[in-house]
Amino acid sequence: MPDSIKIGQRLVGKRQPVYIVAEIGINHNGDLEIAKQLIDAAKVAGCDAVKFQKRTPEKCVPKEQANLLRETPWGLITYLDYRHRIEFGEGEYREIERYCKERGMIWFASVWDEGSVDFMEAFNPPCYKIPSPALTNHRLLSHTLSAGRPIILSTGMSTMEQIEAAVNILGQDNLLLTHCSSAYPCKPHELNLLMIQTLKQKFHCPIGYSGHEVGLQTTYAAVVLGACYVERHVTLDRAMWGTDQAASVEPVGLMRLVRDIRVIEKSMGDGVKQVYESERAVMRKLRLDV
């Protein structure tokens, strides 16, 4: 089984730099200019890619919730209407494609239904992300697999048995699993970061981390535990309206996240004990038996 996958021109996996993704998701609130500002923030921070979300609202909104009223920036509207308001179509994604190419930024999307896979195929994405809620949607898994692209599968709100069933469908040759806890934001005691090591032991594919916590410390811990892929939501302001904003990282925090992950990578070493040249002068000064 391979220990890496390829996203664009980058290998992601064992012995590779951590692949850092800024999830824009729906934090653009349906505003293309906000989306561009978030792409800019990811570029300045040094992220490897940005990620959006693509849904067909009629298929992804449960029928019993479709007509429930919701307070939004556009007034009191139904949940289905809200989903349409924040959903980008072909025109917006063509502009995102153009803008990301101009900025030298890789982009892809989480796909929530089969029609969204077909929609995104027109953009020749480097990979697909299947979000945690869709892990048990075996038809979607099979349909996404048929596109022949690398797949990133998030494992929040799932049992180990459900994860195993999904992996059996997708195979492990072109798959990356991300450990995830799906509360927004997630409390530290529910992050269960040691699951990164559990997944590494159980499966023979790269393992990453998709975080929804507040703060950066626990994401650093995920890297130390072996996550080769890190994904965090990004926002212009955590106080903005929207369901994911509070669990997101603002631009300055995103810069710190990327900077510190790169320092952590350098500090990990190879696990082989050695005496560094920089230690030798100290050794000669302080060791009596030298």
N, C-alpha and C positions, 0 to 999 in steps of 0.2 A: 504494500500500500504506500502511496506517495506521502511524504511529510510536508508537502507544500502545494499550493495552488497558484495560478497565475492570474492576476488582475491587471489588465492592460499589459504593460511591459514589466511589471513587478512581480517577483516571486514573494509569496506570503506564507510563512511557515517556519520550520525549524532552521536555526542559524541565519535567519533573515531579520532585517530591521522591523520593528513593530509597524504594522500598517495602521495608520491613524485616520479614522473617518469622522468627519463632522456631519452628524445627521441634522439636516435642515428639516426633514420630515414635513410637517404641516405648520411649522413655526413661522412661515411666511404669511399665514392668515389670508392666503389667496392674493397676495400683493407681489407682483413680479419684481418690483423695485426692492422690496425687503429681501426677497430671495437673492437678488444680485448682491446686496450688502452682506448677506451671510456667506455667499460664495467668496467675496472679497476677504471677509474675516478669516475664513478657513485658509485661503491662500497666504495671507500675511502670517498666520500662525505656523504655517509649514505643514498642514495636513496633507495626506496623500490623496484624499478624495472627499467629495461631498455626496450625501445620499438624500434622496427625496422619497416620498411614498406615493404609490399609485393605486387608486381604488375605482371600481365602478359602484357608485353610491347605492344604486338600486339592489345590487347583489350583496353589499357588505353591511348595510344597515338592517338590523332585525326588524321584521314587520311590525312588531309590537312597539318599537321605538320610533318608527318613521315619522309619525304625526305628533309626537310629543313636542311641546313648545319649549324653546330654549332662548334665554337672553343672550344676544350676540351684539357685536358692534354694528350690525345691520338691523337691529331691532329684535322684536320677539318673532321668531320664525320657527318652523318645524325643524326637527333634527335632520331630516332628509334634505331640506333646503340648505341648512347650514353646511352639510357635507358637500353639496354642489358648489357652494360659495367658495370653499377653500380648495377645491379640486382643480388642478391645472389641466388644460387640454392640450391638443397638438400645437397650437400656436405658441402657448407659453413654453412648452418643452422644446420647441424649435429654437426659441430665443435663449433658453437655458443652455441648450447644446452649443449654440453660437458663442454665448458669453463664456462658458467654461473652456471652450477651445481657445478663445482669445486670451483667457487668463492662465492657460496651461494647467487646467484642473480636471482630473478624472471625475465623472459623475455616474451614478446609477441609482436604482430605486428599489425599495421594497414593493413587492407585488402581492396584492391581497385577493386576487381572483384571476381566473383564467383569461378573461378579456383584457385584464391589465397586462398580462404577459404578452398577449398578442399586440397590444398597443405599443409596449416598450420595444418590441422586436424591431420596429421601424427605425429605432435610434441606435441599433447595433451596440447594446450596452456591454461592458466588459464582464459583467456578472449579474446575478440576481440575488436579492436578499428575500428570504421568506420570513415574515415576522412571526413572533411567538404565537399569536392567536391562530395562525394558519397552520401550525405544525401538525395538527390532526386532520387537516383537509387533504386527504390522500389523492384526490383527483387533481388538486392544484399542484401537489408535489410532482405527480407524474407528468402533468402538462408542462411544468417548468423544466423538468428534466429533459423533456423532448426537445427543448430549444438548444440543447447541447452546450450550454455555457456553465462556467463555474457557479456554484450555488453556496450561499452563506445562509445557514439555518439557525435562527435564534430559538433558544430552548426555555424561555420563561413560561410560567404557569403550566408546566408539563411534568408528568411523571417519567421516571427512567424507562418504563415500559413503552410509553408513548414516543419518547425519543428514539428508542431502539426500532420501533415500527417505522418511524419516518426515515431513519438511516437505512433500513432494509430496502425501502423503496428507492431512495436516492443513490445508494451505493456510497463508497468512500473515496473513489478515485478522483473526484473533482469537487469535493465538499469541504467546507469549513464550518464547524459548529461554534456558536458563541454561547457561553454561559450568560444567563440573564435572569434577573428577578423583575417581574413586570409591574410592581407598584410604582406610581408616579407621584412624588418621588419615593424611592425605596429607603426604608429605615436600615441603618447599618447592620443591625442584628439579623436582618433577613437577606443580606447579600450572599451569604454562604459561599465565599470566594474559594474555599477549598474544593468546591465542585469543579473548578478548572482542572485541578490535578486528577479528580475522579474521572472526568471526561477524557483526559489525556491517557489515563490507564486503560479505559474501556474501549476507546475507539482509535483507529489508526488513520486519523486525518488531523489537520491543524485545528487548534482550539483557540478561540478568542474570547473577548468579553464585550458585552453591550451593557453599558451602565446607565441607570436612571436615578442615581443617588445625588444628594447635594454635596458639593465639595469634590476635591480631587484626590485626597489621600488614598481612598480605597481603590481608585483606578490605578494608582501607582502600585498598590499591592497586587492587583491582578496581573500586572506586567511581571513583577518579581515571581509570581506563582506560575508564569509560563505562558500568559496570553500573547499570541503573536499578532493579534488583530484587536484594536480597541476602537470602540464606537461610542461617542457621546453626543447627545443633542446639543445644538448650538442655538443661541437666541441673541438678539440685540439687547434685550432687557428682560430679566426674569420676571419683572412685574407686568409685562405685556399680557394682553388677553390671550387665552388659549390653554388647552388642556395639558400641553407638554412643556410650557415655558418654565414652570417652577423646578422641573427636573433637568433643566438645561444649563449649559455653561455659556457665560457671556464672553465676548471677544478677548478681553484681557486674560480671563481664566483659560481660554483655549490656547493662547500663546504660552502660558505657564505650563499647561498640560503637555504640549508637544516638546517644549524645551526640557522639561524635567524627565520625560520618558526617554529622550535621547541621552541624557546624563545617566539615567539608570542603566540603559543598555550598555554604555561604555564601562560602567562599574561592575557589571556581572562577571566578567572574565570567563575563564574556561574551566574553573574548578580544580586546576592542577597547581599545587603549592610550589612557589618559586621565590627566590630572593631577587628583588628588583634592584637594578643598578642604583636607583635613588636611595636605597636603604643601606648601601655598602659603607658610605662615609659614617653614617650613624652607628653601624655595626662596629666599625673600627674604633670609634670613639667610646662606645659604651660597653662592649664585650671585652672582658679581661682575658679571655682565652684565644683572642684573635691574634 
